[in-house]
Amino acid sequence: MTLPSIKRLGEGFGDFIDLSKPVEFTFDGDRYSGFEGDVISSALAGSDQWLISRSFKYHRPRGLFSLAGHEANSIIQIGDEPIVYADLRKIEPGMTAQPVNCFGSLQRDWLAFLDRMGKFLPVGFYYRSFFRPKGAWRFWEPVIRRMAGLGTINPHAKHRYYDKKYGFFDVIIVGGGQAGMNAAIEAAKQNKSVLIVEESAQLGGALNFQRLDARGVLAKEIRDGLVQEIANLNNIEVMISAVATGLFTDGWVSVTTEKRLHKIRGDTVVIAAGSVEQPAVFRNNDRPGVMLGTAAQRLMRLYGVRPGKRGVVLTANDDGYGVALDCLDAGVEIAAILDLRTHPANGELRAQAQNTELRILEGSAICEATGHHHVKAINVAKVKEDGSWNETGETISCDFVTMSVGYAPNAALISHGGGSFEYDSDRAMHLPSTLPDWCHAAGAVNGLFSPKACTADGIRTGSMAAKGESSKAERAEDPLAHSINHPFPIFRNVKGKDFVDFDEDLQSKDILDGLNDGFRDIQLLKRYSTLGMGPSQGRHSNVNAIRLVAKYEQTNEDSVGTTTFRPPYRSEKIAVLAGRSFDPVRRTAMHHRHLEAGAHMTLAGAWLRPGYYRNGKSAEQSIFDEVRNCRSNVGMIDVSTLGGLDVRGSNAAEFVNRIYTWAYTKQQVGRARYLLMTDEAGVVIDDGVACRFADNHFYLTATTGGVDGVYREMLYWNAQWRLDVDITNVTAAFAGVNIAGPTARKVLEKLCDDIDLSAEGFPYMGVRIGHVAGVPARLLRVGFVGELGFEIHVPASRGEALWDAAMAAGEEFNIKPFGVEAQRVMRLEKGHIIIGQDTDGLTTPHEANMEWAVAKKKPFYVGKRSVDMQAAKPSRRRLLGFKLTDKNAPAPEECHLIIRDGNITGRVTSAVRSPSLDEVVGLAYIEDENTEVGSKFHIRIAGGQLVEAVVAPIPFYDPDNKRQEL
Amino acid sequence: MADMPNQRLQRSFVYRNLEQAGAKFSEVAGSLMAISVPDGTVDVAQNLGVADLSLLPRTGYKGAEALDWLGNQGIDIGVESNKAIEQTDGSICAKLAASEALILSPLAGFSNVVSDLKAAWAKGTDQRAYEVQREDVNFEFIITGESSAHMFAKICGVNLSPSHFAPFDVTQTSVARSNCILIRCDVGSTLAFRMLGDSASAEYMLECLLDAMAEFGGSIVGHDALTALSAI
């Protein structure tokens, strides 16, 4: 059954809703009806449902309070989406919303008894509880985890689409109210590109709901005029339902909409974010039905909902009279207006109210509201001249109470940007005292409240922003600003439950107890008591707390200081911050051929490489089949990802000679030579092959993961050496294959007719330039896998064509592709190292048994001094080959430990059950002196078992290297 | 002559994506390019379209005397870095730095500039100028349409709005976390950007572009749409 909706207000009310479009939704299991444009809070209120949530600590009933999403009262959950503000989220057909922080039901919360346990839950109690006696935390932690939190995350929730967008404007205006719109118009008239960021669903800010004049028409007139003027200017862009969550250096503003994070840069920023109405503090000021005056006005003007049937208005300024007049216009009874001021200033709205039959009690406050799930009456107290009160007066029955006791500038963003504040005791509010050069403050955020002052301030800042003038923390005179805030709207009650911070359930005594506990600095008091640390981030609590502290400490508010606002201004979804993640993926030219052949792809940095090709068997069997085919017939692997660097110029040889450890100045054209690279600490960081295609042209290869670092290092060093050399990273420019196996030459002979491919014409470690399958190619005879092999590098756009041609040519020789895993097996059978697997952050060439790749007589290479120093010391460890003595023992894995005489003396870096040798072989660092061939040791494998191994010479396979030199 | 990309030696890095979009291929400047795409009309190109130019000839030169060498070959390079100059035959020379420039073919493809430069360089030079294989190290796309700058704002942090990024401005920046070169080269009266990036990331980048374009109703267009656009 859908609970009936109360009849909405008519003409002049309900600006945001469409009465012709009802919408049904569910809250706490009950069905409700609202209208298109309603937010959840207004739709619930429209059905006389005022209870929305339970408070954090005491589980007290809570309801609509600001209708601006400023506090935790309105936090609910929709489906698997937590932290939804009922004040801000529009209802949608079929929406299912749930209250949070209640156990059982919202009406009958099992934890409501905590409201009577206040004496056991003093301020900061959690610092002294839950950990004694020893072991108590093990009991309490799951209880607290179960009870805590404002919503539930679904770890299996489907990721929805979020993204980000950059924006660039001359002037960004945060806040589309009177001051903001005027600033925008002024800047636009000076031909600047302007952005207005407005949090609500339409421009206007407070003009959308507040009453400025007796007739109640001025606000709308001003608003409509400004909106029309903006519409006529094509250099103003407006973002509505958009929240500026942070202001950063040099005008960078983060703005969130429902599914997007906007990163916007403005040359200047004008903060016209308005002000936040403040509550009065009295006993039970948190009951559902007790709300801010502007909340009642929003409810009526925007959503056409009456705040109740009979209300009491508590006020300390003219705005409260506006609330009362609005209620009268809406046909709502006002039992009384309680004016805190003993001698109220005469404003236009008060004067109008005095002309009605409204009952006005001057010098009166609320000492207590009564009612449990909803307010049902208030007790009046007389306020003395000195501001004290201790008498209770009459009881007035009511079903709603509004509070209009003042405002605090909504200055969080100014704080983000580095601005500072001072307390103006005359206006009883904190005002900006310093601003970043590029940031202006206008309107209520700058302490101005009258229409005339807001307009003038908007024009002033808009003009300054357009001209690029440095900001000034200044404001014109505004008589209204001096009578809008009550300096101390706090009426402490000895019975407590007079809330200063609604989110954190902090009462006035909690603030004072925190001071008595020694936390006298406002920053410490904040962290001790959690004041201002809830979802409202102090919007409704900071100022009153500062006033309390000042009074108790017998100082002034400015001396107390204030805490710092930091981003975000409002809660941000992690999904919005994450956005549409970009994970660049690099594919070789032959990528799709691998997929078509059933490859299991693996990531190598950003590259996708085929690990192995599925053939219906297990992964290990598939890999071993690839190894056997390569060793007995011919295989082909895509090596496109390997790094490629062209080094060209008259000093090319000298450059290569300085970068790498071996000698290259005399390397012959047409020959390749192994490359080993060390850093300045003498640590091995990369390897490859240097191919000399001409006197002044070296083509260097590098590892897939290392090439970008190698390129950077080369540029870095040559920036100092200034050799005549050009270095170009051509990794992506070339696609490459390695055709390897006993019949590799036969395959290539079918594709290449301009190179002598014979063993004499193209010997091992030779390089040639020619054509393969009609494609210009660089050919290298290199033997990483230990078979006759030809590495062919072609322009990347022709890589797939090369692959197709080679597969076709090799078909009669049973050519099969092989992947990275088979390559790793074969290179290990040859004892070839992999940088980063068989070397670590400390490996020197000598430790890796690579002394043969170090030119001892060369005067310089990067790292030489360190390498020489390391070589002069006794060796700590060596990378050696090993075999398991029991051929049937399980193969160890990387980093399994070497154990000798009960001591750890090394670790395995690579190991495999060799399909070519039918035994387990591997490489390991062995850290003592027993490193001779034949020396035995143990390896501790998974499960703690020890397997016996013996130091073995490498290569394990084809020790004379005859196969690769065919 | 074969008319399917996988029958040619030189293949675009995104030819499969174009095939999936229903592209028809035809020869342009000696290579097989996507001429038309079923939903890729000139109206789409005017709003927001992406076309693959990867097989149009292009080249680059770097080195201390590279720009002198190019100037000696008759190329108008200009003074400022990060600016491009349209040559008399419609090809584009973009100066990337004091020691590097790249040359792009005109959209129509009919130009000998690139082949002449390659031939000249292959003859050898004493000048310190070195060829960069732009045809293979880079993919090339062109993004056209009045929504193009708005689309780029979703994936690139540079202000590419027409008021800030003038015709033939060049930016070397990051797009969707991948390094790219963007050159504003309007087609007729339509805002357009030629885009070069890592050829190995071509498919990734095209996927990112199409995803970002979806909001604005953008899609792949063929070479014919560009030709029609150049007349508007």
Interface residues (C-beta under 8 A of the other chain):
Chain A: D163 K164 K165 Y166 G167 F168 S193 K263 R265 R580 F582 D583 P584 V585 R586 R587 T588 A589 H592 A606 W607 S640 D646 R648 G649 D724 D726 T728 V730 A732 A733 F734 A773 G774 V775 P795 A796 S797 R798 E800 A801 D804
Chain B: N6 R8 L9 Q10 R11 S12 F13 R16 S54 L55 K62 G63 R128 Y130 V132 Q133 E135 D136 V137 A153 K154 I155 C156 G157 N159 S161 S163 H164 A176 R177 S178 D198 S199 A200 S201 E203 Y204 C208 D211 A212
